[in-house]
Amino acid sequence: MKIKKFEAFNHRVPEEVNGEDEFNKKAKIHGPEPFTQKEIDFFNGIYKIEEIYQLSFWPLGESNSVEFIREHTIHIQISKLKDDWYLIYEDRDLHHEHDRYYICDEWDEVIGYFETRTNLLT
């Protein structure tokens, strides 16, 4: 019996894209938007994160993003866009050799990212 990836978790999994070009395109189309208090509370509630930073919006240099660093081995940056889109940049070795880029359609996929790509919620 096979279990489909999206059935194994409570939330949808975001789409991984090939690089910054798709990020920039999505960001230019939708533009930045501030995080809600609920979203900020979620980020602050992830107890395994050592450092959390509020950043200027990436990739366009406007509004805000949230950056996480854990055990000096993972760097995650999340930016919120209008129309409930989110961008997630992940660097697993902190040397930009294994960068990954995700585009999330709605908050549910941001949570799905944390469930499937990190162990920060357990």
Secondary structure, 3 states (H helix, E strand, C coil): CCCCHHHCCCCCCCEEECCHHHHHHHHHHHCECCCCHHHHHHHHCCCCCCEEEEEECCCCCCCEEEEEEECCCEEEEEEEEHHHEEEEEEECCCCCCCEEEEEEECHHHHHHHHHHHCCCCC
